[in-house]
């Protein structure tokens, strides 16, 4: 167990408007972390994004009143030198490439939804982010070999599995999908989430709630939850949980985090995500988003009524919208529910902590699931590190779906290391949303050409 008499925390991808503000706020609000001399380095390859996040960080630091050595850089090696914890949330032109990941596989007839973590789109997303993520881990091997990599970058499970298999770095994947599922269960059953003791595990963005209990009495609440689900209005939050409810009825367990995520791993989910029809919508007659980089508007789902706008309304300026994410609200800094900083507190200060959902390699944690596949499940943390909890076997049908994705993980990592389009083709033909060999080959060739500036070079 390492003795942390001081701490250096590095945030890579500090221009991320989703994770930089909450992570920095959590650092500054942690009494444990600020009990020792603290250095926080913000790192991003985008100098403009780094300027925006640095300005936010300086304001946050002033408000907090903490004594922190805060600095920023575009130099990865300088950032990583002697780091203790590295928080990574990286992406290049996220929505520009994501819109391709979504549209182009569907043009070839493949029934994927969303295209972020699963389906053919998720495969290209993986291959784009594998190189930078592995580069970070490889430089950590040289510059801070004992440090922990806390990964927020998607596709979560595939990237963490590659880091843990291909480098010697301590790494963990962090996602708030489990908490989204808890919130859904809370709303359906009509009980506060804080009163529920819920266990869930499986694959990132394809997890399953295996136990729902009353936190005080220990009463099994799954029967009540199933009854409340049957009595609930069918259209309630339909675009978010309609698929989840059907899967509950089919498999006996409730999945998380929601339709557009869990639907990526099955072939029949497109009927349950109405917003797919307007995802990144554009008119191909006069709009050419991948050539002009004028990315169509991203729509998460229909639950927020994204089409309920007036004809004269205009989308916000993207730069202004980006800067709005780096604003401190009237209540000042607030602690988030993300798991990244609790991980640091637990390991650095030997704090015994239970975290309900982290991503690690399966070492028998989930029986029946492929060994050494990255899975998501409950863990106990302390000064020795992260200890996945042993859990019960999932139903056979669920285990089979997860194992299918585990083989896709393996083939994608091999496609990257071998620079092989053939291994990518094998992964694609294994995916449940892919239905045609010729179109799979054509898709690979088109995407490798369109994204050649950011994908690794792959050859037949």
N, C-alpha and C positions, 0 to 999 in steps of 0.2 A: 504494500500500500504506500503510495507516494505521499510525502508530506508537502502540502501546498502552503508555504509561508508567504507566497505572493501569487498573483494570478495574471496571466495574459490571455485575454479572450479576443479572438479574431473573427470578424464578421465578413465573410466573402460573399460578394453579390450585395453589398451594402446599399446599392441603389434600388433594391427590391422594396416597393412601396407596401407590400403585404407583410413582410417579415422584419424589415429593419426597424420601423418604429416600435413594434411590440417587443422585439427582442431587446432593443436598447432600453426601453422603459423597464422591462423586467430586470435587467442587469442593475439599473440604477436604484430600483426599489428593493433589491435584495440586501438585507442586513448581513447575511452570511458572506456573500461575495464581497461586500464593501468593508468587511472586518479586517481584510489584509490589503497591503498595497496592490492597487489594481491598475492594469493597463488594458485599454480597449482600442483595438485597431480596426478601422473601417477600410475595406479593400474592395475595389471594383475596377474592371477594365474600362468602364465608361466614365470618363472624367466628368462629364456633365452630371450624370446621375450621382456620382460621388460628391460633387459640390453640393447638390441638393440635400443629400442625406447627412453630410457633414454639418451643414448649417442647422439642420434639425437637431442633430446630436449636441451641438454646442448650446442650443437653447434649452434642450432637455437637461443637460448637465448643470446648467446655471440654476434652473428651477429646482433640481434635486438637492443642490447644496453639497453634493458628494465631492470628494477629492480623488479625481480619476485622471490618469495620464491618457488623454484621448487624442488620437491622431488618425490620419487617413493617408492612403497611398494607392497608386495603381500598380505598384510593384509587388507581385505575389511573394517572392522570396523574402523581401524585407518584412512583409506582414507576418509571414509564418515563422520567422526566426524565433526560436525558444518559446513558441506558443504552448499553452496548456490545453485550450479548447478552441476548436475551429467550427464556427457555425456557417453552413453553406446553403445559400439560396440563390442559385445562379440560373440564368436564362438569357439567351441572345435573341432579340426580336421575337419575343414569345408569341404574340398573336399573329404576326406575319406568317411564321412557319406553322403555327397551330391551325390556321385557316386552311393551309395546304393539307396538313395531316387529316383534317376533317373531310374536306371536299373531294380530294382526288381519289382516295379509296372508294368512296361512294359512287363516283363516276364509273368505276370499273365493276359496279354491281355488288360491292361488299357491304353487308348490312351492319357496319359498325355505327355506334353512336359516340358522340363527344370527341373521340380520337386523341385523348391525352395520355392515358396510361395503358389501355388495352387496345386490341384490334391492330390492323396494319398501321394506323396513324401513331399509336403508342410505340410501335417498333421503331419508326423513324425518329420519334421524340427521344427514345432511349439512345439510339445510336448517335444523335447529335450531342446529348449531354454526357455520354460515357467518356469521351475523350477529355473534356475539361475537368470532370469529376475525378477521373483517374490521375490526371496531371496534378491536381491539388494533393491527392493522397500520396503520390510518388514524391512530390517535393516535401511533404510532411515526413516521409521516411528519412529524408536527409536532414531536414532543418528542425524537426520537433517530433522525433520518432515515438515518444511516449504520449503524445497529445491525442485527444479524442476528436474525431470528426462527427459533428452532429448535423445530419443531412436533412434539409427541408426540400431539396430539389426533386422534382418528379422526372420520370417515373420512379417513385420512391424505392419499391422493392427491388427492381432490376438494377438500379444504380448501387444500392447498398450491398446487394449480393456480389456485384462485380468488385467493389472495393474490398470486401472481406475475403474474397477468393483470390484476387490478383495482387493484393498488397498486404503488408503486415500491420497496417494501421488499425487501431481501435475505431470502430465506426458504429453508428446507430442511426436508424431512420425514424423521423418524427413526423406525425401527421395528426390533425384534429378530427379526422373522419369518425373515430369512435364517439367523440363527444357530440357530433351531429346526430349519430344514431340514438344516443341517450336522450337528446332533446326531442327527437321524434317520438320515442317511446313515452316520454313524459307527457307530451301533448295528447297522445292517443289514449293513454290510460287515465289521464286526469290527475296525476300526482306530481308533486315537485321532483325534479331530477335529483335534488339533494337528499330526498327520502328513499332513493332507490339504490340498491347494490347490484350492479350489472356486470356480468363477465362476457367478454366477446373476443373472438380471435379468428384467424384465418389468413387471408392474403390482404395486403394493403388495398384499400378501396373495394374489397370483396370479403369483408369480415362478417361474422355471424354471432349474434347475441345468444349465448347458450344458457344464460341464467339471469332471471329478473327476480329480485327479492326485496322485501321490505327491510330497510337498513336496521331498524330497531328490533323487529320481531323475528326476522329471518324467514317470514312466510313466503312461499313460492307464489309469485304474482303472474307467472306466465299464463295460467288458466284465465285469470281476470283480464290480462292483456289481450289474449286471443278473442275473448268475448267482446271486449270493448272495440277491438278492430272490426269485428263482424257488424257491430251496431253503428259504426262510424259512417258518416256520409261518404259515398264512394268517390265523390269529386273533391273531397277535402285535400288540399295540397297535392292534387293528383300527379302533377308533373314531377313532383319531388319524391313521392312515396307510393304511387300506384303500383309500380313494379315490385317494390319491397313488400307490399301487402300480398300480392299474388304469390311471391316466393315464400312468404310466411305460410300461406295456405298450402303451398305445394310441398315444401321441404320441412315444415314444422318449426323452423327457426327464423327470426327476423334478421335480415341482412343490413349492413350499413356500408357507406354513408348515405346513399340516395341513388335514384334511378340513373342519372347520367354517369355515375361512377361504376356502380355494380353492373350496369347494362353493358359496359365495355367488354365484359368477359363472357357474354352469352350471345347466341345467334338470333334470339327472338325478342330482344328488348326494344327494338325500334317502334313497336306498336304502343309502347308505354312512355314515350318521350315526345310529346306533341311539338315541343319547341325545336326539335331537330329540323323541322321544315324551314325555320328561319335562322338557323345557326350560321353566322357569318354570311348572311344573304347578300348577294350582289347580282346585278343584271349583266350577264356576259356579253351583251351586245355593245354596251358602251362603258363598262367598268372592267378594269384589268388589275386587280389588287396585287398580284404577285409581281407584276412588272413595275407598277407605280408605287408599291409599298403603301398604298392607301387602304389599309386593312379594314374590311367590313366590321360592323359593330358586333361585339361578342355578346351572346345571350346565354345566360346560365340555365334558366328554365322559365316556364310561364307563371310561376307562383307569384312573382313580383309584378305581373301585368306589364311586361316591357312594351307591348304594342298600344297601351292606353295613353297615347300622347297625341297632341294636336298637330295638324298639318303644318303649321308654321314653325313648329319647334325644330331646333337644330341641336345636333350633338355637341357636347362641350369640346372646347379646344383640348387636344390630348395633353399638351404640356401643362395647361392650367389644371386639368383633372389629375395629372400625376403629382403636381406640387401640393394639391389639396390633401393628398394622403400623408404628407409630412407636416401636418399642423397639430399642435397640441391643443386639446379641447379645453372648455371652461373648467373642467374638473381637474385639470393638470394631468400628471402622469398617473396611469392606472395599471395595475398588474393584470396581465392576460391569463388565459387558461392554457396557453401553449406549454409543452413539456420540456422545451430546450433548456431553459434556465434551471428548473428543478433537477434536471440531470446533472448540471454542473454543481449545484449546491450539494447534491447527494454524494458525488464522487470526491469532490474537493474537500468536503468537511465530514466525511464518513457518516453521513446522515441516512439512516435506514428509511427508505421511501418505497412506497408501492405506486407504480405508474401503470394504469390499466391497459396501455396499448403502445408498444414500441416494436420496431422492426429489427430483427436479428436473424441469423441463420438458424434453421431448425435442427436442433441436436436431440431429437426425440421429444421436444416440447409438445408437439401436436402429433400424436400417434397416427400412423397411416399416411401422413404427408411426407413427401420426398425429403430425405435427409439433405442438409446443406442448402436447401432452398430458403430464400429469405421469406419469413413469415411474420405476421403481426400478432402480438398477444401480450398478456400481462407480464410485468417484470418487477423484481425487487432490486433496489439499488443501494449501494453502500460504498465505502472507500475502496473496496476491491473491484468495483465495476458494476456491470449489469448482469443480472441473473434471471433468465426467463423462467417463468413458473410452469411446472408440469400441468397440463390440462387434459381433459377427456377427449376421446376420439370424436370427430364430427360424423354426421351421417354419411353413408357411402357415396351418395350422389354428389354431395358437397365436396367431399374429399377428392372425388374423381375430377371435378371441375377445377379445383385448386391445383392438383397434380398436373393436369394438362397445361396450365399456365407455368408451372415449375419447369416443364420441359422446354417451353418457349423461352423462359429466362435463360436456360442453359444454352440453347441454340443461338440466341441473340448475343450472348457473351462470346461464344465461339465465332460467330460471324464477325464481331469486332476484332478479336485477337488474331483471327486468320485472314481478315480482310476479304471475307468470302460472301459473295452474293448468293452462292448456292446454299450456304447455311442459313442465310436470311430467308431464302425461298422455303427451306424446310420448316422454319419457324412459322412462316406465313401460311403454309398449307396445313399446319397443325391448328391454326386459329379457327375457332368455330364460326367466325363471321366471314371467312373466305370460302368461296364456292367454285372458283374456276382457275385452272392451272395457267392457261395462256394469259389471262388478265392479271394474275399474280406476277408473272414474269414482266409483263408490260408495265405494271405499277412500279415494280422495283427499278426498272430502267428509267422511267420518267422521274421518279422522286430522286434518284441518285443524280440525275442531270439537274433538276430544279434546285436541289439543295447541296450541290457539289462544293459550294464555298464553306459549308459548315459540317457536312457529313464526312466521316472517314472515307478514304478511297476504298471502294469495294469492287472486286472483280469476279467474273464468272470462272 
